[in-house]
Each structure stands twice: as structure tokens, then as C-alpha cells.
Amino acid sequence: MERIQRFFESQAYGVCTKLGEKLNLSASSIRLFFIYASFITFGSPLLVYLGLAYIINFRKHLRRKQNPVWYN
């Protein structure tokens, strides 16, 4: 079970971890909230999760462009 959890955490976007850091909550409780809310509302929190993942990756991409490693 631990190997499966590590696989999904390494392949996930890190949305729950970022939210946990910002809100001072554990990432596992946020993951459980997304899972339970997805079952209750038929998957609409999944759209929120994917939207947040897109924003996080886009911001990471912008930071990488603004701070290049190699200067010409």
C-alpha cells in the first residue's frame, strides 16, 4: 500500500500539498475532502483540482522563465 501511495504522490500535481501549506492543514485531510466531495457531488471537485493544478504548473513555468539558470 505504501508503494502505491508513493507512486501517486510522485505523479500527482501537488495541489493538496500546496493547499495544505497555505492553510496549515495536512495534505491527507485535503485529499480525503476531495475524494468525499467528488463522490457526493459526482466529480465536480475534480474540475477544481485540475484547474488548481493548471495554475500551479503555469506559475512554475513563469518563474522558470523569469529566473533562467544560464545567462547569455
DSSP file (Angstrom, degrees, kcal/mol; ACC not computed):
  #  RESIDUE AA STRUCTURE BP1 BP2  ACC     N-H-->O    O-->H-N    N-H-->O    O-->H-N    TCO  KAPPA ALPHA  PHI   PSI    X-CA   Y-CA   Z-CA
    1    1 A M     >        0   0    0      0, 0.0     4,-2.1     0, 0.0     5,-0.1   0.000 360.0 360.0 360.0 -37.2    0.0    0.0    0.0
    2    2 A E  H  >  +     0   0    0      1,-0.2     4,-2.4     2,-0.2     5,-0.2   0.871 360.0  53.4 -66.0 -36.6    2.9    2.4    0.8
    3    3 A R  H  > S+     0   0    0      2,-0.2     4,-2.1     1,-0.2    -1,-0.2   0.885 108.9  49.6 -64.7 -38.3    4.4    1.9   -2.7
    4    4 A I  H  > S+     0   0    0      2,-0.2     4,-2.3     1,-0.2    -2,-0.2   0.912 110.4  49.9 -66.2 -42.4    1.1    2.8   -4.3
    5    5 A Q  H  X S+     0   0    0     -4,-2.1     4,-2.3     1,-0.2    -2,-0.2   0.919 111.1  48.7 -63.4 -44.0    0.8    5.9   -2.2
    6    6 A R  H  X S+     0   0    0     -4,-2.4     4,-2.1     2,-0.2    -1,-0.2   0.885 110.0  53.0 -62.7 -38.5    4.3    7.0   -3.1
    7    7 A F  H  X S+     0   0    0     -4,-2.1     4,-1.7     1,-0.2    -2,-0.2   0.943 112.1  43.4 -62.4 -48.1    3.6    6.4   -6.8
    8    8 A F  H  X S+     0   0    0     -4,-2.3     4,-1.4     1,-0.2    -2,-0.2   0.866 113.2  51.8 -68.6 -35.4    0.5    8.6   -6.8
    9    9 A E  H  < S+     0   0    0     -4,-2.3    -1,-0.2     1,-0.2    -2,-0.2   0.863 111.6  47.0 -68.6 -34.2    2.2   11.3   -4.7
   10   10 A S  H  < S+     0   0    0     -4,-2.1    -1,-0.2    -5,-0.2    -2,-0.2   0.810 118.1  41.8 -75.7 -28.0    5.1   11.5   -7.1
   11   11 A Q  H  < S+     0   0    0     -4,-1.7    -2,-0.2    -5,-0.2    -1,-0.2   0.591  97.4  94.8 -92.9 -12.3    2.8   11.5  -10.1
   12   12 A A  S  < S-     0   0    0     -4,-1.4    -3,-0.0    -5,-0.2    -4,-0.0  -0.224  83.7-115.1 -76.9 170.1    0.3   14.0   -8.7
   13   13 A Y        -     0   0    0      1,-0.0    -1,-0.1    -2,-0.0    -4,-0.1   0.644  42.1-118.1 -82.7 -16.1    0.3   17.7   -9.3
   14   14 A G  S  > S+     0   0    0      3,-0.0     4,-2.3    -5,-0.0     5,-0.2   0.667  70.0 134.9  87.9  17.4    0.9   18.7   -5.7
   15   15 A V  H  > S+     0   0    0      1,-0.2     4,-2.7     2,-0.2     5,-0.2   0.933  72.3  47.1 -65.6 -46.6   -2.3   20.6   -5.3
   16   16 A C  H  > S+     0   0    0      1,-0.2     4,-2.3     2,-0.2    -1,-0.2   0.873 112.2  51.0 -65.3 -36.5   -3.2   19.1   -2.0
   17   17 A T  H  > S+     0   0    0      2,-0.2     4,-2.1     1,-0.2    -1,-0.2   0.928 111.4  47.0 -66.4 -44.6    0.3   19.7   -0.6
   18   18 A K  H  X S+     0   0    0     -4,-2.3     4,-2.2     2,-0.2    -2,-0.2   0.919 113.7  47.9 -63.3 -43.9    0.3   23.4   -1.7
   19   19 A L  H  X S+     0   0    0     -4,-2.7     4,-2.6     1,-0.2     6,-0.2   0.897 110.5  52.6 -63.2 -39.2   -3.2   23.9   -0.2
   20   20 A G  H  X>S+     0   0    0     -4,-2.3     5,-1.7    -5,-0.2     4,-0.9   0.885 109.6  48.5 -63.4 -38.9   -2.0   22.2    3.0
   21   21 A E  H  <5S+     0   0    0     -4,-2.1    -1,-0.2     3,-0.2    -2,-0.2   0.907 114.8  44.9 -66.7 -41.3    1.0   24.5    3.2
   22   22 A K  H  <5S+     0   0    0     -4,-2.2    -2,-0.2     1,-0.2    -1,-0.2   0.878 122.8  35.2 -70.1 -38.2   -1.1   27.6    2.6
   23   23 A L  H  <5S-     0   0    0     -4,-2.6    -1,-0.2    -5,-0.2    -2,-0.2   0.416 105.4-121.1 -98.3   0.7   -3.9   26.7    5.0
   24   24 A N  T  <5S+     0   0    0     -4,-0.9     2,-0.3     1,-0.2    -3,-0.2   0.899  70.8 127.1  57.2  43.9   -1.8   24.9    7.6
   25   25 A L      < -     0   0    0     -5,-1.7    -1,-0.2    -6,-0.2     2,-0.2  -0.843  67.8 -94.4-121.5 161.7   -3.6   21.6    7.2
   26   26 A S     >  -     0   0    0     -2,-0.3     4,-1.4     1,-0.1     3,-0.3  -0.533  26.5-131.9 -76.2 145.1   -2.4   18.2    6.5
   27   27 A A  H  > S+     0   0    0      1,-0.2     4,-2.4    -2,-0.2     5,-0.2   0.830 105.0  59.5 -65.5 -32.5   -2.3   17.2    2.8
   28   28 A S  H  > S+     0   0    0      1,-0.2     4,-2.2     2,-0.2    -1,-0.2   0.873 103.2  50.8 -67.0 -35.5   -4.0   13.8    3.6
   29   29 A S  H  > S+     0   0    0     -3,-0.3     4,-1.9     2,-0.2    -1,-0.2   0.866 110.7  49.2 -69.4 -34.0   -7.1   15.6    5.1
   30   30 A I  H  X S+     0   0    0     -4,-1.4     4,-2.3     2,-0.2    -2,-0.2   0.900 109.9  51.7 -69.3 -40.2   -7.4   17.8    2.0
   31   31 A R  H  X S+     0   0    0     -4,-2.4     4,-2.4     1,-0.2    -2,-0.2   0.923 109.3  50.0 -60.3 -44.2   -7.1   14.7   -0.2
   32   32 A L  H  X S+     0   0    0     -4,-2.2     4,-2.9     1,-0.2     5,-0.3   0.896 108.3  53.3 -62.2 -39.4   -9.9   13.0    1.8
   33   33 A F  H  X S+     0   0    0     -4,-1.9     4,-2.8     1,-0.2     5,-0.3   0.935 109.8  47.7 -60.3 -46.1  -12.0   16.1    1.4
   34   34 A F  H  X S+     0   0    0     -4,-2.3     4,-1.9     2,-0.2    -2,-0.2   0.896 113.5  48.5 -62.1 -40.1  -11.6   16.0   -2.4
   35   35 A I  H  X S+     0   0    0     -4,-2.4     4,-1.7     2,-0.2    -2,-0.2   0.954 115.6  41.9 -65.8 -49.9  -12.4   12.3   -2.5
   36   36 A Y  H  X S+     0   0    0     -4,-2.9     4,-2.2     1,-0.2    -2,-0.2   0.905 115.0  50.4 -66.1 -40.8  -15.5   12.5   -0.4
   37   37 A A  H  X S+     0   0    0     -4,-2.8     4,-2.6    -5,-0.3     6,-0.3   0.856 107.4  55.1 -65.9 -33.5  -16.7   15.7   -2.1
   38   38 A S  H  <>S+     0   0    0     -4,-1.9     5,-2.0    -5,-0.3     4,-0.4   0.896 109.6  46.3 -66.1 -39.1  -16.2   14.0   -5.5
   39   39 A F  H  <5S+     0   0    0     -4,-1.7     3,-0.4     3,-0.2    -2,-0.2   0.899 116.0  45.1 -68.5 -39.6  -18.4   11.1   -4.5
   40   40 A I  H  <5S+     0   0    0     -4,-2.2    -2,-0.2     1,-0.2    -1,-0.2   0.899 122.6  34.5 -71.9 -40.4  -21.1   13.4   -3.1
   41   41 A T  T ><5S-     0   0    0     -4,-2.6     3,-0.7    -5,-0.2    -1,-0.2   0.189 111.9-110.4-104.8  16.4  -21.2   15.9   -6.0
   42   42 A F  T 3 5S-     0   0    0     -4,-0.4    -3,-0.2    -3,-0.4    -4,-0.1   0.840  77.4 -45.8  60.4  38.1  -20.5   13.5   -8.8
   43   43 A G  T >><S+     0   0    0     -5,-2.0     3,-1.0    -6,-0.3     4,-0.7   0.471  94.9 127.9  95.4   3.2  -17.0   14.7   -9.6
   44   44 A S  H X> S+     0   0    0     -3,-0.7     4,-1.1    -7,-0.3     3,-0.9   0.853  72.2  59.4 -66.1 -32.4  -17.2   18.5   -9.7
   45   45 A P  H 3> S+     0   0    0      0, 0.0     4,-2.7     0, 0.0    -1,-0.2   0.761  93.8  68.6 -64.3 -20.3  -14.3   19.0   -7.3
   46   46 A L  H <> S+     0   0    0     -3,-1.0     4,-2.4     1,-0.2    -2,-0.2   0.881  97.0  51.4 -62.8 -36.7  -12.2   17.1   -9.8
   47   47 A L  H <X S+     0   0    0     -3,-0.9     4,-2.2    -4,-0.7    -1,-0.2   0.893 110.0  48.9 -65.8 -39.7  -12.6   20.1  -12.1
   48   48 A V  H  X S+     0   0    0     -4,-1.1     4,-2.5     2,-0.2    -2,-0.2   0.920 111.0  50.7 -64.1 -43.9  -11.5   22.4   -9.3
   49   49 A Y  H  X S+     0   0    0     -4,-2.7     4,-2.3     1,-0.2    -2,-0.2   0.928 111.7  46.5 -59.9 -47.3   -8.5   20.2   -8.6
   50   50 A L  H  X S+     0   0    0     -4,-2.4     4,-2.1     2,-0.2    -1,-0.2   0.865 111.3  52.6 -66.3 -35.6   -7.4   20.2  -12.3
   51   51 A G  H  X S+     0   0    0     -4,-2.2     4,-2.1     2,-0.2    -1,-0.2   0.922 110.6  46.9 -64.0 -43.6   -7.9   23.9  -12.5
   52   52 A L  H  X S+     0   0    0     -4,-2.5     4,-2.5     1,-0.2    -2,-0.2   0.879 110.2  53.5 -65.1 -37.6   -5.6   24.4   -9.5
   53   53 A A  H  X S+     0   0    0     -4,-2.3     4,-2.3     2,-0.2    -1,-0.2   0.904 108.5  49.9 -63.2 -41.0   -3.1   22.0  -10.9
   54   54 A Y  H  X S+     0   0    0     -4,-2.1     4,-2.4     2,-0.2    -2,-0.2   0.924 111.4  48.3 -62.7 -44.7   -3.0   24.0  -14.2
   55   55 A I  H  X S+     0   0    0     -4,-2.1     4,-2.5     2,-0.2     5,-0.2   0.919 111.7  49.5 -63.7 -43.8   -2.5   27.3  -12.3
   56   56 A I  H  X S+     0   0    0     -4,-2.5     4,-2.1     1,-0.2    -1,-0.2   0.926 113.8  45.1 -62.3 -45.2    0.3   25.8  -10.2
   57   57 A N  H  X S+     0   0    0     -4,-2.3     4,-2.1     2,-0.2    -1,-0.2   0.873 112.4  51.9 -67.7 -35.8    2.2   24.4  -13.2
   58   58 A F  H  X S+     0   0    0     -4,-2.4     4,-2.2     2,-0.2    -2,-0.2   0.914 110.4  47.7 -65.9 -42.9    1.7   27.7  -15.1
   59   59 A R  H  X S+     0   0    0     -4,-2.5     4,-2.4     2,-0.2    -2,-0.2   0.884 110.7  52.2 -64.5 -38.3    3.1   29.7  -12.3
   60   60 A K  H  X S+     0   0    0     -4,-2.1     4,-1.8    -5,-0.2    -1,-0.2   0.897 109.5  49.9 -63.5 -40.0    6.0   27.3  -12.0
   61   61 A H  H  X S+     0   0    0     -4,-2.1     4,-1.6     2,-0.2    -2,-0.2   0.900 110.3  49.9 -64.9 -42.0    6.7   27.8  -15.7
   62   62 A L  H  X S+     0   0    0     -4,-2.2     4,-2.0     1,-0.2    -2,-0.2   0.902 109.3  51.2 -64.9 -40.9    6.6   31.6  -15.4
   63   63 A R  H  X S+     0   0    0     -4,-2.4     4,-1.4     1,-0.2    -1,-0.2   0.884 107.8  53.4 -63.0 -37.4    9.0   31.5  -12.5
   64   64 A R  H  < S+     0   0    0     -4,-1.8    -1,-0.2     1,-0.2    -2,-0.2   0.869 110.0  47.4 -65.7 -37.1   11.4   29.4  -14.6
   65   65 A K  H  < S+     0   0    0     -4,-1.6    -1,-0.2     1,-0.2    -2,-0.2   0.847 111.9  50.0 -72.3 -34.3   11.3   31.9  -17.5
   66   66 A Q  H  < S+     0   0    0     -4,-2.0    -1,-0.2     1,-0.3    -2,-0.2   0.745 117.0  40.1 -76.9 -23.6   11.9   34.9  -15.2
   67   67 A N  S  < S-     0   0    0     -4,-1.4    -1,-0.3    -5,-0.2    -2,-0.1  -0.641  80.4-173.2-126.4  73.7   14.9   33.3  -13.4
   68   68 A P        -     0   0    0      0, 0.0    -3,-0.1     0, 0.0     3,-0.1  -0.337  22.3-143.7 -70.5 150.6   17.0   31.5  -16.1
   69   69 A V  S    S+     0   0    0      1,-0.2     2,-0.6    -5,-0.1    -5,-0.0   0.892  87.2  52.2 -78.3 -42.0   19.9   29.4  -14.9
   70   70 A W  S    S-     0   0    0      2,-0.0     2,-0.4     0, 0.0    -1,-0.2  -0.858  73.5-156.8-102.6 123.9   22.1   30.2  -17.9
   71   71 A Y              0   0    0     -2,-0.6    -2,-0.0     1,-0.1     0, 0.0  -0.800 360.0 360.0 -97.6 139.4   22.7   33.9  -18.7
   72   72 A N              0   0    0     -2,-0.4    -1,-0.1     0, 0.0    -2,-0.0   0.425 360.0 360.0 -87.9 360.0   23.7   34.9  -22.3
